């Protein structure tokens, strides 16, 4: 048998054997077909890559990046707020950059930089695999790729741009020296604070030339490259500051691993705090604060990234209303600044700061903010900071959570008229940590309703009610209303959470109160209406803006029941009595924190929700200082300057608009326009709301507690009639006007304040867990 005959016989035998296989097996290709197909595909891919490598050129530098100003406009689309965004960059040679700084950048961004060919396939595969495993979006770009993206291409996140980046990175790595690539990367990268390039970054963060950077400073600038705006430790949230320091440590540890730094020198290196941010030109007055809020929204919402925004050329129409913005600044000046006398009272009337924000409940639009008196003099935006406790402005959240729970530890329903023991320093039962908060001035209120406890801001009642509602539910309710879940002081492991250890910004708090005003519909506050950029070729970039659809945070009956209670706070007997000067239906809550470190008023009309926070801060150490003594008053409560500022601003903001009443549905399902407890027929303010208004639990509302009810924290059905017990420690809820003995009202003249002994309690520590040693309880009303 010849060789050809034997081959034919073998092929015939294979065909016969394949015919004998089941159908599903015959449909599968043989190993020969599979191998041949893969080989053909590999050759095709290699050929295609070779063709692309040849035809894709290295473009001219900056061909796709033309530096321009950003133009920020008020909501009318024509009135200019500010112009910013001109590229702040001064190129330097690689020899001017200290070697430790170069090595820190390599350690932080691309540890294979000196070995790879411009791309790192292993790193890209590892990043993709980690992303698939749910470890978050991972980046696998080398320094060369990032340099190509910054210097030659754009920040667009498209497959086409990524493909060009890979091909150009391979060419650049062949054509350029590694030192030249590293210099180009460091000169083109964005470091935050408007600084492009390592030279501008050195001046912005440390006030020195790049050649003078120390090892620690260079490592910090290297850590900024991953998240320049978020990792600025002078303006970052506590959580982001921790991430920034961790990134700094990662860079230094990598230098040891790569042999750039000895362990001894690494151990001797301490974190170098940067200088305070210096104001940009053209941002004086309120402009800088408005620009900061708009930029923060655009970046945090994912509309565009920080580098693309700072590259310039954008026309940004904001939601800010100029008349209302001017009214906010004027209210602060007239109601607070004009009362201060730094020369006569240098230890108390200096460094007083205000944080404010105003939001439309129906839309979530931010119409005004107050971040400080002048951005050119104070380049910190106090409206966005998240390091001031909000005190008793948190109590409406406790109440809302209780109404959601509908029962306490004994299984009885919680309503706005449920009764609690208002004895000062009464120990909270059932909480995770010991807590016995004092009431303002140590007043004992006896057995009172939750409504009356809100009116008088009774700490002992709401500390217990929050525990009864469930601290986890209180936290969940706060987040649903709009308090970010990342803020500190909302740990259910600490009983003190109920009285406002949380530290949301003024804008966060305004958003939460706007949710109550809009019957439980939550809008995340937003501050940009339109964003567009005209390119050199004439094409217009118009990024898609986020949707602003509301979420159901609370049932309407629950949100409206809280509003109904908060209307009583703005009454002659309430801690927010000063807001009666508004002359419109309004609801709100005062708040003052322990040691008088901050004071708040958060309130709303049907049209507008606004918060005002007051605090003092050492301008050098940024440590909080007590407000006691400010403007000559023995203490500053939420019912004083914050309420006055809120009232003056809201009156001006709504001037000329029709008065709207609250349209409340508080439990029976019938929508009613509940009368506002404003001016009675006699011309004097009414002290009470209608006693037949339905409560959240469907019971008739009685605004005053009945005498003779046994004391105790357990809620019970409200009495139909009666007044709270009167006596030396129990003020009458029927007071016709506020007096200086009411909680939250300022003392007209400096005088000693009654201080009650406090009991040990556990507060949130820096890591969010219980404190390891007893500390004083945090917020008072």
Buried (B, 14 or more C-beta within 10 A) or exposed (E): EEEEEEEEEEEEEEEEEEEEEEEEEEEEEEEEEEEEEEEEEEEEEEEEEEEEEEEBEBBEEEEBBEBBBBBBBBBEEEEEBBBBBBBBBBBBEBEEBBEBBBBBBBBBBBBBBEEBEBBBEEBBEEBEEBBEEEEEEBEBBBBBBBBBBBBBBBBEEEEEBBEBBBBBBBBBBEEBEBEBBBBBBBBBBBBBBBBBBBBBBBBBBBEEEBEEBBBBBBBBBBBBBBBBBBBBBBBBBBBBBBBBBEBBBBBBBBBBEBEBBEEEBBEEBEBBEBEBBEBBEBBBBBBBBBBBBBBBBBBEBEBBBBBBBBBBBBBBBBBBBBBBBEBBBBBBEEBBEEBBEEEEBEEBBBBBBBBBBBBBBBBBBBBBBBBBBBBBEBBBBBBBBBBBBBBBBBBBBBBBBBBBBBBBBEEBBBBBBBBBBBBBBBBBEEBBBBBBBBBBBBBBBBBBBBBBBBBBBBBBBBBBBBBBBBBEBBBBBBBBBBBBEEBBBBBBBBBBBBBBBBBBBBBBBBBBBBBBBBBBBBBBBBBBBBBEBEEEEEEEBEBEBBEEEBEEBBBBBBBBBBBBBBBBBBBBBBBBBBBBEBEBBBBBBBBBBBBBBBBBBBBBBBBBBBBBBBBBBEEEEEEBBBBBBBBBBBBBBBBBBBBBBBBBBBBBBBEEEEEBBBEBBBBEEEEBEBEBBBEEEEEEBBBBBEEEBBBBBEBEBBBBBBBEBEBBBBBBEBBEEBEBBEEEBBBBBBBEEBEEEBBBBBBEEEEEEEEBEBBBBBBBBEEBEBBEEEBEBBBBB
